[in-house]
C-alpha cells in the first residue's frame, strides 16, 4: 500500500516509524516531514493545508491512503474535500469530517455536544464581543480560579486560568475586543474550574465501533513543578498509574461510548482518532477538551506501546471493519522528554546544529522541529526532539530518556528534569 502522511512534528515521526514497520506498506511519503521522518519514507514539499497540491500528488503517485496528523487540515475540511471529488473519494482518508473536527475546532461546539449527550464536563458559558457584559456578570457569579478558553484553534495557547477576578475581566476584554488570540477568540468559553489530575485517553474509530489506545499523561508547563507558561507539551508518560480498571470503566461508559454514539446519532462522519483530554475529580472523569487527532507529545509514548499493525487498524477504519481487527499492546512503560529551544515558548532561534543523535541506542528520538542540511540536522522549531524510552516501569523509562538526553547537544537546549516524577 502507498501511503501519504501529512504533518511535520514529533507525532508524525512516531506515526511514520510505526507505519514503516507494517508488512502491508509498499511506499510512504511524508508531507512535509522533518529530518527524522526521512528515515522511514520520502519527504515531499507539500503543505498539509494545500488541498489542491495534495490532490495532484495523490493522483500522480497512486496513493491509496492519506493519514492526517495535525488538526488544521481536518478543521479546514480535507475529509470533505476528498469525499466531494470523484477522483479522490475512493482513497482512504484517516481523519474526521469538517463538522466532526469541530470537536476540536470550536470549544463551544464541543461543550454543546457534551451537554446534548450528557457527557460529564465543567459548567460553562459562551460569549462574544456583543455579549461581553453578560460574560463579565458570568465571571462575577463564579468562584476563582477563572478559566477562559478561546473558542477556535490557538496552537495550544488559547487557555487562561486566572486567580484574580479583575485580571479575568481584563483578559476577557482583551480576548474579545482586542483579539488577543486573533479569530480564535472571536468567541470565548468561560468555564468552571475543576480541581484534579489530568490525563489523555485516545480511541480510533470507524464511526460505528472503536478501539481504545493506551492512555498517557503529558506535561504542558515550561517549568519544573508545572510552573511557568503553557507549551505544546514538555513530555509524557504511559501508562498512567491512577487510571486503573475502575476509573477506565467510568471513562468507557460515561465518555467514550456516548461520544461515539452521539457522533453517529447526529450523522457526523468520523473516521479517525479521538483524543479525550480528561481530568479525574475525586475518582470521576470529566472532559476538559476533545482533539480530532492524536496528541503531541502523547503520540510519542502511545504509539511505541502499540504492538498491532497500524495500517491494519487504518484499513479497518476506512472499510468500517474496525470491530474485526485485533489490537494488542506492549506490556512496558514509555516516557518521553522534550528537548526545546532556549526561550521557548516565547522568542527562540532556529538553525542550531544538533550533535549526538547517532549515539543513541537505548531510546527512540522522534524529531518535532528539525530540518536537514546535508548530513547535518538543525533545529527548526520551539520543540525540537522527543526522546522516548521503554522500561519495566515509568521510573526506568524516565531514567533511560534522561540518560539519552545527556548525549544530545544543541545550543541553548532546554528540557524539564521532572517529567513523570509526580506519578512515580
C-alpha positions, 0 to 999 in steps of 0.5 A: 500500500502507498501511503501519504502522511501529512504533518511535520512534528514529533507525532508524525515521526512516531506515526511514520516509524510505526507505519514503516514497520507494517508488512502491508506498506509498499511506499510512504511519503511524508508531507512535509516531514522533518529530518527524522521522518526521512528515515522511514519514507520520502519527504515531499514539499507539500503543505498539509493545508494545500488541498489542491497540491495534495490532490495532484500528488495523490493522483500522480503517485497512486496513493491509496491512503492519506493519514492526517496528523495535525488538526488544521487540515481536518478543521479546514475540511480535507475529509470533505474535500476528498469525499466531494471529488470523484477522483479522490473519494475512493482513497482512504482518508484517516481523519474526521469530517469538517463538522466532526473536527469541530470537536476540536475546532470550536470549544463551544461546539464541543461543550454543546455536544457534551451537554446534548449527550450528557457527557460529564464536563465543567459548567460553562458559558459562551460569549462574544464581543456583543455579549461581553457584559453578560460574560463579565456578570458570568465571571462575577457569579463564579468562584476563582480560579477563572478559566477562559478558553478561546473558542477556535484553534490557538496552537495550544495557547488559547487557555487562561486560568486566572486567580484574580477576578479583575485580571479575568475581566481584563483578559476577557476584554482583551480576548474579545475586543482586542483579539488577543488570540486573533479569530480564535477568540472571536468567541470565548468559553468561560468555564468552571474550574475543576480541581484534579489530575489530568490525563489523555485517553485516545480511541480510533474509530470507524464511526460505528465501533472503536478501539481504545489506545493506551492512555498517557499523561503529558506535561504542558508547563515550561517549568519544573513543578508545572510552573511557568507558561503553557507549551505544546507539551514538555513530555509524557508518560504511559501508562498512567498509574491512577487510571486503573480498571475502575476509573477506565470503566467510568471513562468507557461508559460515561465518555467514550461510548456516548461520544461515539454514539452521539457522533453517529446519532447526529450523522457526523462522519468520523473516521479517525482518532479521538483524543479525550483530554480528561481530568479525574475529580475525586475518582470521576472523569470529566472532559476538559477538551476533545482533539480530532487527532492524536496528541503531541507529545502523547503520540510519542509514548502511545504509539511505541506501546502499540504492538498491532499493525497500524495500517491494519487498524487504518484499513479497518477504519476506512472499510468500517471493519474496525470491530474485526481487527485485533489490537494488542499492546506492549506490556512496558512503560514509555516516557518521553522528554522534550528537548526545546529551544532556549526561550521557548515558548516565547522568542527562540532561534532556529538553525542550531546544529544538533550533535549526538543523535547517532549515539543513541541506542537505548531510546527512540528520538522522534524529531518535532522541529528539525530540518536537514542540511546535508548530513547535518540536522538543525533545529527548526522549531520551539520543540525540537526532539522527543526522546522516548524510552521503554522500561519495566516501569515509568521510573526506568523509562524516565531514567533511560530518556534522561540518560539519552538526553545527556548525549544530545547537544544543541545550543541553548537546549532546554528540557524539564528534569521532572517529567513523570516524577509526580506519578512515580 
